[in-house]
Amino acid sequence: MHVYTGANEYQRFKEDTAKAMAEGDVLMSPGGAAAVVGVSRQRLHQLAQDGVIQAWVYHEERRRLLGPSKKELTYMDVSMADVLRWGLRTGRLVPDADLGAFTLSLGGLFASVKESV
């Protein structure tokens, strides 16, 4: 898992995720990725922590002038190539008919991942 903390790390987070996409990966939120393999967002977080799938996490705490002392911002993107590989290996991949709009954005990626598994 790639973790970026603090305001000065945000640009590096964006550059690294853009690099992954330029290399052909599709990045998705944990909720969207979880729907593709039929697991919870929490399970995807655990897979990322265990190093099974790649994830990019940006976390920042901002001080507020009024109200609670801080506000937490967290962004997370997961590698759909890794999620699809895990789904194929474990038999957790949801059939194409149930993917709806995901099928269009993941079609080419799914074909290349399927060949590598």
Phi and psi in radians as a Rosetta constraint file:
Dihedral C 1 N 2 CA 2 C 2 CIRCULARHARMONIC -1.666 0.35
Dihedral N 2 CA 2 C 2 N 3 CIRCULARHARMONIC 2.047 0.35
Dihedral C 2 N 3 CA 3 C 3 CIRCULARHARMONIC -2.005 0.35
Dihedral N 3 CA 3 C 3 N 4 CIRCULARHARMONIC 2.287 0.35
Dihedral C 3 N 4 CA 4 C 4 CIRCULARHARMONIC -2.136 0.35
Dihedral N 4 CA 4 C 4 N 5 CIRCULARHARMONIC 2.247 0.35
Dihedral C 4 N 5 CA 5 C 5 CIRCULARHARMONIC -2.228 0.35
Dihedral N 5 CA 5 C 5 N 6 CIRCULARHARMONIC 2.309 0.35
Dihedral C 5 N 6 CA 6 C 6 CIRCULARHARMONIC 1.684 0.35
Dihedral N 6 CA 6 C 6 N 7 CIRCULARHARMONIC 2.742 0.35
Dihedral C 6 N 7 CA 7 C 7 CIRCULARHARMONIC -1.031 0.35
Dihedral N 7 CA 7 C 7 N 8 CIRCULARHARMONIC -0.606 0.35
Dihedral C 7 N 8 CA 8 C 8 CIRCULARHARMONIC -1.262 0.35
Dihedral N 8 CA 8 C 8 N 9 CIRCULARHARMONIC -0.209 0.35
Dihedral C 8 N 9 CA 9 C 9 CIRCULARHARMONIC -1.644 0.35
Dihedral N 9 CA 9 C 9 N 10 CIRCULARHARMONIC -0.181 0.35
Dihedral C 9 N 10 CA 10 C 10 CIRCULARHARMONIC -1.051 0.35
Dihedral N 10 CA 10 C 10 N 11 CIRCULARHARMONIC -0.738 0.35
Dihedral C 10 N 11 CA 11 C 11 CIRCULARHARMONIC -1.098 0.35
Dihedral N 11 CA 11 C 11 N 12 CIRCULARHARMONIC -0.711 0.35
Dihedral C 11 N 12 CA 12 C 12 CIRCULARHARMONIC -1.144 0.35
Dihedral N 12 CA 12 C 12 N 13 CIRCULARHARMONIC -0.665 0.35
Dihedral C 12 N 13 CA 13 C 13 CIRCULARHARMONIC -1.002 0.35
Dihedral N 13 CA 13 C 13 N 14 CIRCULARHARMONIC -0.860 0.35
Dihedral C 13 N 14 CA 14 C 14 CIRCULARHARMONIC -1.126 0.35
Dihedral N 14 CA 14 C 14 N 15 CIRCULARHARMONIC -0.704 0.35
Dihedral C 14 N 15 CA 15 C 15 CIRCULARHARMONIC -1.140 0.35
Dihedral N 15 CA 15 C 15 N 16 CIRCULARHARMONIC -0.752 0.35
Dihedral C 15 N 16 CA 16 C 16 CIRCULARHARMONIC -1.196 0.35
Dihedral N 16 CA 16 C 16 N 17 CIRCULARHARMONIC -0.672 0.35
Dihedral C 16 N 17 CA 17 C 17 CIRCULARHARMONIC -1.224 0.35
Dihedral N 17 CA 17 C 17 N 18 CIRCULARHARMONIC -0.633 0.35
Dihedral C 17 N 18 CA 18 C 18 CIRCULARHARMONIC -1.121 0.35
Dihedral N 18 CA 18 C 18 N 19 CIRCULARHARMONIC -0.648 0.35
Dihedral C 18 N 19 CA 19 C 19 CIRCULARHARMONIC -1.115 0.35
Dihedral N 19 CA 19 C 19 N 20 CIRCULARHARMONIC -0.761 0.35
Dihedral C 19 N 20 CA 20 C 20 CIRCULARHARMONIC -1.063 0.35
Dihedral N 20 CA 20 C 20 N 21 CIRCULARHARMONIC -0.716 0.35
Dihedral C 20 N 21 CA 21 C 21 CIRCULARHARMONIC -1.215 0.35
Dihedral N 21 CA 21 C 21 N 22 CIRCULARHARMONIC -0.633 0.35
Dihedral C 21 N 22 CA 22 C 22 CIRCULARHARMONIC -1.135 0.35
Dihedral N 22 CA 22 C 22 N 23 CIRCULARHARMONIC -0.483 0.35
Dihedral C 22 N 23 CA 23 C 23 CIRCULARHARMONIC -1.436 0.35
Dihedral N 23 CA 23 C 23 N 24 CIRCULARHARMONIC 0.071 0.35
Dihedral C 23 N 24 CA 24 C 24 CIRCULARHARMONIC 1.815 0.35
Dihedral N 24 CA 24 C 24 N 25 CIRCULARHARMONIC -0.031 0.35
Dihedral C 24 N 25 CA 25 C 25 CIRCULARHARMONIC -1.429 0.35
Dihedral N 25 CA 25 C 25 N 26 CIRCULARHARMONIC 2.737 0.35
Dihedral C 25 N 26 CA 26 C 26 CIRCULARHARMONIC -1.935 0.35
Dihedral N 26 CA 26 C 26 N 27 CIRCULARHARMONIC 2.233 0.35
Dihedral C 26 N 27 CA 27 C 27 CIRCULARHARMONIC -1.826 0.35
Dihedral N 27 CA 27 C 27 N 28 CIRCULARHARMONIC 2.451 0.35
Dihedral C 27 N 28 CA 28 C 28 CIRCULARHARMONIC -2.465 0.35
Dihedral N 28 CA 28 C 28 N 29 CIRCULARHARMONIC 2.799 0.35
Dihedral C 28 N 29 CA 29 C 29 CIRCULARHARMONIC -1.213 0.35
Dihedral N 29 CA 29 C 29 N 30 CIRCULARHARMONIC 2.735 0.35
Dihedral C 29 N 30 CA 30 C 30 CIRCULARHARMONIC -1.005 0.35
Dihedral N 30 CA 30 C 30 N 31 CIRCULARHARMONIC -0.607 0.35
Dihedral C 30 N 31 CA 31 C 31 CIRCULARHARMONIC -1.147 0.35
Dihedral N 31 CA 31 C 31 N 32 CIRCULARHARMONIC -0.775 0.35
Dihedral C 31 N 32 CA 32 C 32 CIRCULARHARMONIC -1.153 0.35
Dihedral N 32 CA 32 C 32 N 33 CIRCULARHARMONIC -0.742 0.35
Dihedral C 32 N 33 CA 33 C 33 CIRCULARHARMONIC -1.150 0.35
Dihedral N 33 CA 33 C 33 N 34 CIRCULARHARMONIC -0.652 0.35
Dihedral C 33 N 34 CA 34 C 34 CIRCULARHARMONIC -1.080 0.35
Dihedral N 34 CA 34 C 34 N 35 CIRCULARHARMONIC -0.623 0.35
Dihedral C 34 N 35 CA 35 C 35 CIRCULARHARMONIC -1.129 0.35
Dihedral N 35 CA 35 C 35 N 36 CIRCULARHARMONIC -0.572 0.35
Dihedral C 35 N 36 CA 36 C 36 CIRCULARHARMONIC -1.206 0.35
Dihedral N 36 CA 36 C 36 N 37 CIRCULARHARMONIC -0.598 0.35
Dihedral C 36 N 37 CA 37 C 37 CIRCULARHARMONIC -1.904 0.35
Dihedral N 37 CA 37 C 37 N 38 CIRCULARHARMONIC 0.082 0.35
Dihedral C 37 N 38 CA 38 C 38 CIRCULARHARMONIC 1.161 0.35
Dihedral N 38 CA 38 C 38 N 39 CIRCULARHARMONIC 0.662 0.35
Dihedral C 38 N 39 CA 39 C 39 CIRCULARHARMONIC -2.215 0.35
Dihedral N 39 CA 39 C 39 N 40 CIRCULARHARMONIC 3.064 0.35
Dihedral C 39 N 40 CA 40 C 40 CIRCULARHARMONIC -1.453 0.35
Dihedral N 40 CA 40 C 40 N 41 CIRCULARHARMONIC 2.832 0.35
Dihedral C 40 N 41 CA 41 C 41 CIRCULARHARMONIC -1.053 0.35
Dihedral N 41 CA 41 C 41 N 42 CIRCULARHARMONIC -0.660 0.35
Dihedral C 41 N 42 CA 42 C 42 CIRCULARHARMONIC -1.058 0.35
Dihedral N 42 CA 42 C 42 N 43 CIRCULARHARMONIC -0.680 0.35
Dihedral C 42 N 43 CA 43 C 43 CIRCULARHARMONIC -1.123 0.35
Dihedral N 43 CA 43 C 43 N 44 CIRCULARHARMONIC -0.693 0.35
Dihedral C 43 N 44 CA 44 C 44 CIRCULARHARMONIC -1.149 0.35
Dihedral N 44 CA 44 C 44 N 45 CIRCULARHARMONIC -0.671 0.35
Dihedral C 44 N 45 CA 45 C 45 CIRCULARHARMONIC -1.046 0.35
Dihedral N 45 CA 45 C 45 N 46 CIRCULARHARMONIC -0.728 0.35
Dihedral C 45 N 46 CA 46 C 46 CIRCULARHARMONIC -1.151 0.35
Dihedral N 46 CA 46 C 46 N 47 CIRCULARHARMONIC -0.722 0.35
Dihedral C 46 N 47 CA 47 C 47 CIRCULARHARMONIC -1.077 0.35
Dihedral N 47 CA 47 C 47 N 48 CIRCULARHARMONIC -0.660 0.35
Dihedral C 47 N 48 CA 48 C 48 CIRCULARHARMONIC -1.180 0.35
Dihedral N 48 CA 48 C 48 N 49 CIRCULARHARMONIC -0.765 0.35
Dihedral C 48 N 49 CA 49 C 49 CIRCULARHARMONIC -1.109 0.35
Dihedral N 49 CA 49 C 49 N 50 CIRCULARHARMONIC -0.588 0.35
Dihedral C 49 N 50 CA 50 C 50 CIRCULARHARMONIC -1.407 0.35
Dihedral N 50 CA 50 C 50 N 51 CIRCULARHARMONIC -0.112 0.35
Dihedral C 50 N 51 CA 51 C 51 CIRCULARHARMONIC 1.442 0.35
Dihedral N 51 CA 51 C 51 N 52 CIRCULARHARMONIC 0.207 0.35
Dihedral C 51 N 52 CA 52 C 52 CIRCULARHARMONIC -1.315 0.35
Dihedral N 52 CA 52 C 52 N 53 CIRCULARHARMONIC -0.661 0.35
Dihedral C 52 N 53 CA 53 C 53 CIRCULARHARMONIC -2.199 0.35
Dihedral N 53 CA 53 C 53 N 54 CIRCULARHARMONIC 2.658 0.35
Dihedral C 53 N 54 CA 54 C 54 CIRCULARHARMONIC -1.410 0.35
Dihedral N 54 CA 54 C 54 N 55 CIRCULARHARMONIC 2.469 0.35
Dihedral C 54 N 55 CA 55 C 55 CIRCULARHARMONIC -2.524 0.35
Dihedral N 55 CA 55 C 55 N 56 CIRCULARHARMONIC 2.586 0.35
Dihedral C 55 N 56 CA 56 C 56 CIRCULARHARMONIC -2.052 0.35
Dihedral N 56 CA 56 C 56 N 57 CIRCULARHARMONIC 2.123 0.35
Dihedral C 56 N 57 CA 57 C 57 CIRCULARHARMONIC -2.171 0.35
Dihedral N 57 CA 57 C 57 N 58 CIRCULARHARMONIC 2.219 0.35
Dihedral C 57 N 58 CA 58 C 58 CIRCULARHARMONIC -1.990 0.35
Dihedral N 58 CA 58 C 58 N 59 CIRCULARHARMONIC 2.268 0.35
Dihedral C 58 N 59 CA 59 C 59 CIRCULARHARMONIC -2.347 0.35
Dihedral N 59 CA 59 C 59 N 60 CIRCULARHARMONIC 2.326 0.35
Dihedral C 59 N 60 CA 60 C 60 CIRCULARHARMONIC -2.537 0.35
Dihedral N 60 CA 60 C 60 N 61 CIRCULARHARMONIC 2.448 0.35
Dihedral C 60 N 61 CA 61 C 61 CIRCULARHARMONIC -1.873 0.35
Dihedral N 61 CA 61 C 61 N 62 CIRCULARHARMONIC 2.271 0.35
Dihedral C 61 N 62 CA 62 C 62 CIRCULARHARMONIC -2.038 0.35
Dihedral N 62 CA 62 C 62 N 63 CIRCULARHARMONIC 2.379 0.35
Dihedral C 62 N 63 CA 63 C 63 CIRCULARHARMONIC -1.370 0.35
Dihedral N 63 CA 63 C 63 N 64 CIRCULARHARMONIC 2.433 0.35
Dihedral C 63 N 64 CA 64 C 64 CIRCULARHARMONIC -1.808 0.35
Dihedral N 64 CA 64 C 64 N 65 CIRCULARHARMONIC 2.614 0.35
Dihedral C 64 N 65 CA 65 C 65 CIRCULARHARMONIC -1.339 0.35
Dihedral N 65 CA 65 C 65 N 66 CIRCULARHARMONIC -0.692 0.35
Dihedral C 65 N 66 CA 66 C 66 CIRCULARHARMONIC -2.159 0.35
Dihedral N 66 CA 66 C 66 N 67 CIRCULARHARMONIC 2.722 0.35
Dihedral C 66 N 67 CA 67 C 67 CIRCULARHARMONIC 1.437 0.35
Dihedral N 67 CA 67 C 67 N 68 CIRCULARHARMONIC -2.680 0.35
Dihedral C 67 N 68 CA 68 C 68 CIRCULARHARMONIC -0.971 0.35
Dihedral N 68 CA 68 C 68 N 69 CIRCULARHARMONIC 2.633 0.35
Dihedral C 68 N 69 CA 69 C 69 CIRCULARHARMONIC -1.170 0.35
Dihedral N 69 CA 69 C 69 N 70 CIRCULARHARMONIC -0.431 0.35
Dihedral C 69 N 70 CA 70 C 70 CIRCULARHARMONIC -2.579 0.35
Dihedral N 70 CA 70 C 70 N 71 CIRCULARHARMONIC 2.745 0.35
Dihedral C 70 N 71 CA 71 C 71 CIRCULARHARMONIC -2.180 0.35
Dihedral N 71 CA 71 C 71 N 72 CIRCULARHARMONIC 2.276 0.35
Dihedral C 71 N 72 CA 72 C 72 CIRCULARHARMONIC -1.740 0.35
Dihedral N 72 CA 72 C 72 N 73 CIRCULARHARMONIC 2.318 0.35
Dihedral C 72 N 73 CA 73 C 73 CIRCULARHARMONIC -1.979 0.35
Dihedral N 73 CA 73 C 73 N 74 CIRCULARHARMONIC 2.285 0.35
Dihedral C 73 N 74 CA 74 C 74 CIRCULARHARMONIC -2.417 0.35
Dihedral N 74 CA 74 C 74 N 75 CIRCULARHARMONIC 2.264 0.35
Dihedral C 74 N 75 CA 75 C 75 CIRCULARHARMONIC -2.128 0.35
Dihedral N 75 CA 75 C 75 N 76 CIRCULARHARMONIC 2.431 0.35
Dihedral C 75 N 76 CA 76 C 76 CIRCULARHARMONIC -2.436 0.35
Dihedral N 76 CA 76 C 76 N 77 CIRCULARHARMONIC 2.305 0.35
Dihedral C 76 N 77 CA 77 C 77 CIRCULARHARMONIC -2.135 0.35
Dihedral N 77 CA 77 C 77 N 78 CIRCULARHARMONIC 2.443 0.35
Dihedral C 77 N 78 CA 78 C 78 CIRCULARHARMONIC -2.049 0.35
Dihedral N 78 CA 78 C 78 N 79 CIRCULARHARMONIC 2.647 0.35
Dihedral C 78 N 79 CA 79 C 79 CIRCULARHARMONIC -1.334 0.35
Dihedral N 79 CA 79 C 79 N 80 CIRCULARHARMONIC 2.020 0.35
Dihedral C 79 N 80 CA 80 C 80 CIRCULARHARMONIC -1.226 0.35
Dihedral N 80 CA 80 C 80 N 81 CIRCULARHARMONIC -0.479 0.35
Dihedral C 80 N 81 CA 81 C 81 CIRCULARHARMONIC -1.052 0.35
Dihedral N 81 CA 81 C 81 N 82 CIRCULARHARMONIC -0.795 0.35
Dihedral C 81 N 82 CA 82 C 82 CIRCULARHARMONIC -1.172 0.35
Dihedral N 82 CA 82 C 82 N 83 CIRCULARHARMONIC -0.704 0.35
Dihedral C 82 N 83 CA 83 C 83 CIRCULARHARMONIC -1.111 0.35
Dihedral N 83 CA 83 C 83 N 84 CIRCULARHARMONIC -0.756 0.35
Dihedral C 83 N 84 CA 84 C 84 CIRCULARHARMONIC -1.152 0.35
Dihedral N 84 CA 84 C 84 N 85 CIRCULARHARMONIC -0.718 0.35
Dihedral C 84 N 85 CA 85 C 85 CIRCULARHARMONIC -1.045 0.35
Dihedral N 85 CA 85 C 85 N 86 CIRCULARHARMONIC -0.809 0.35
Dihedral C 85 N 86 CA 86 C 86 CIRCULARHARMONIC -1.085 0.35
Dihedral N 86 CA 86 C 86 N 87 CIRCULARHARMONIC -0.741 0.35
Dihedral C 86 N 87 CA 87 C 87 CIRCULARHARMONIC -1.086 0.35
Dihedral N 87 CA 87 C 87 N 88 CIRCULARHARMONIC -0.711 0.35
Dihedral C 87 N 88 CA 88 C 88 CIRCULARHARMONIC -1.203 0.35
Dihedral N 88 CA 88 C 88 N 89 CIRCULARHARMONIC -0.728 0.35
Dihedral C 88 N 89 CA 89 C 89 CIRCULARHARMONIC -1.133 0.35
Dihedral N 89 CA 89 C 89 N 90 CIRCULARHARMONIC -0.629 0.35
Dihedral C 89 N 90 CA 90 C 90 CIRCULARHARMONIC -1.715 0.35
Dihedral N 90 CA 90 C 90 N 91 CIRCULARHARMONIC -0.103 0.35
Dihedral C 90 N 91 CA 91 C 91 CIRCULARHARMONIC 1.327 0.35
Dihedral N 91 CA 91 C 91 N 92 CIRCULARHARMONIC 0.337 0.35
Dihedral C 91 N 92 CA 92 C 92 CIRCULARHARMONIC -1.622 0.35
Dihedral N 92 CA 92 C 92 N 93 CIRCULARHARMONIC -0.052 0.35
Dihedral C 92 N 93 CA 93 C 93 CIRCULARHARMONIC -1.172 0.35
Dihedral N 93 CA 93 C 93 N 94 CIRCULARHARMONIC 2.243 0.35
Dihedral C 93 N 94 CA 94 C 94 CIRCULARHARMONIC -1.278 0.35
Dihedral N 94 CA 94 C 94 N 95 CIRCULARHARMONIC 2.379 0.35
Dihedral C 94 N 95 CA 95 C 95 CIRCULARHARMONIC -0.977 0.35
Dihedral N 95 CA 95 C 95 N 96 CIRCULARHARMONIC 2.596 0.35
Dihedral C 95 N 96 CA 96 C 96 CIRCULARHARMONIC -0.886 0.35
Dihedral N 96 CA 96 C 96 N 97 CIRCULARHARMONIC -0.648 0.35
Dihedral C 96 N 97 CA 97 C 97 CIRCULARHARMONIC -1.048 0.35
Dihedral N 97 CA 97 C 97 N 98 CIRCULARHARMONIC -0.481 0.35
Dihedral C 97 N 98 CA 98 C 98 CIRCULARHARMONIC -1.595 0.35
Dihedral N 98 CA 98 C 98 N 99 CIRCULARHARMONIC -0.055 0.35
Dihedral C 98 N 99 CA 99 C 99 CIRCULARHARMONIC -1.476 0.35
Dihedral N 99 CA 99 C 99 N 100 CIRCULARHARMONIC -0.356 0.35
Dihedral C 99 N 100 CA 100 C 100 CIRCULARHARMONIC 0.992 0.35
Dihedral N 100 CA 100 C 100 N 101 CIRCULARHARMONIC -2.152 0.35
Dihedral C 100 N 101 CA 101 C 101 CIRCULARHARMONIC -1.134 0.35
Dihedral N 101 CA 101 C 101 N 102 CIRCULARHARMONIC -0.421 0.35
Dihedral C 101 N 102 CA 102 C 102 CIRCULARHARMONIC -1.077 0.35
Dihedral N 102 CA 102 C 102 N 103 CIRCULARHARMONIC -0.569 0.35
Dihedral C 102 N 103 CA 103 C 103 CIRCULARHARMONIC -0.996 0.35
Dihedral N 103 CA 103 C 103 N 104 CIRCULARHARMONIC -0.713 0.35
Dihedral C 103 N 104 CA 104 C 104 CIRCULARHARMONIC -1.144 0.35
Dihedral N 104 CA 104 C 104 N 105 CIRCULARHARMONIC -0.819 0.35
Dihedral C 104 N 105 CA 105 C 105 CIRCULARHARMONIC -1.344 0.35
Dihedral N 105 CA 105 C 105 N 106 CIRCULARHARMONIC -0.389 0.35
Dihedral C 105 N 106 CA 106 C 106 CIRCULARHARMONIC -1.848 0.35
Dihedral N 106 CA 106 C 106 N 107 CIRCULARHARMONIC -0.064 0.35
Dihedral C 106 N 107 CA 107 C 107 CIRCULARHARMONIC -0.891 0.35
Dihedral N 107 CA 107 C 107 N 108 CIRCULARHARMONIC -0.977 0.35
Dihedral C 107 N 108 CA 108 C 108 CIRCULARHARMONIC -1.157 0.35
Dihedral N 108 CA 108 C 108 N 109 CIRCULARHARMONIC -0.708 0.35
Dihedral C 108 N 109 CA 109 C 109 CIRCULARHARMONIC -1.107 0.35
Dihedral N 109 CA 109 C 109 N 110 CIRCULARHARMONIC -0.751 0.35
Dihedral C 109 N 110 CA 110 C 110 CIRCULARHARMONIC -1.065 0.35
Dihedral N 110 CA 110 C 110 N 111 CIRCULARHARMONIC -0.746 0.35
Dihedral C 110 N 111 CA 111 C 111 CIRCULARHARMONIC -1.074 0.35
Dihedral N 111 CA 111 C 111 N 112 CIRCULARHARMONIC -0.758 0.35
Dihedral C 111 N 112 CA 112 C 112 CIRCULARHARMONIC -1.234 0.35
Dihedral N 112 CA 112 C 112 N 113 CIRCULARHARMONIC -0.634 0.35
Dihedral C 112 N 113 CA 113 C 113 CIRCULARHARMONIC -1.193 0.35
Dihedral N 113 CA 113 C 113 N 114 CIRCULARHARMONIC -0.710 0.35
Dihedral C 113 N 114 CA 114 C 114 CIRCULARHARMONIC -1.064 0.35
Dihedral N 114 CA 114 C 114 N 115 CIRCULARHARMONIC -0.654 0.35
Dihedral C 114 N 115 CA 115 C 115 CIRCULARHARMONIC -1.168 0.35
Dihedral N 115 CA 115 C 115 N 116 CIRCULARHARMONIC -0.553 0.35
Dihedral C 115 N 116 CA 116 C 116 CIRCULARHARMONIC -1.460 0.35
Dihedral N 116 CA 116 C 116 N 117 CIRCULARHARMONIC -0.242 0.35
